[in-house]
Amino acid sequence: MTDFNRHPSSYHHWQLQIDGDIANLRMNVDAAHPYKPGYESRQPR
């Protein structure tokens, strides 16, 4: 089961940038930090 109760510092794939009233959320997949042990991240073609 996926547990979403975690501290934001544990997110390896998301980057949040706040500039005044504007916030940007970017996804940057890091294959060195898979979803689960043994899970292989796939890159889009």
N, C-alpha and C positions, 0 to 999 in steps of 0.2 A: 504494500500500500504506500502511496506517496504521501509524505508528510510536508505540508506547506508552512508549518510553524517553525521558521528558522530566521536567523539574523541575516540582514542583507549583505553583510561582509562575506557570507558563505556562497554568494552567487558568483560563479565564475564566468558565466556566459552573457551577463547583462551589464551594461554601463549606463548610468544615469548622470546626465549633465543638466544642471539648472543654471539658467542665466536670466535673472529677474523673474518676469512672469512666464517665461518660456522654459519648458522642460523637454529634453530629448532622451528617449530610451532606445538604446542600440543593443542589438544582439550580435555577439562576437563569439562563435563557437570555439571552444578550446578543447581539442581532442585529448589533451593531457588530463582533463577533468570530466570523465564520462558521467552520465546520469546515474548509473549503477555500476559496481565492479563487474567487469566483463562486457559491458555495453560498448558497442562501437559506434562512434558518431559518424554520420554520413554527410558528405558535402553535396550540395545541389549541383546538378550538371549544367 
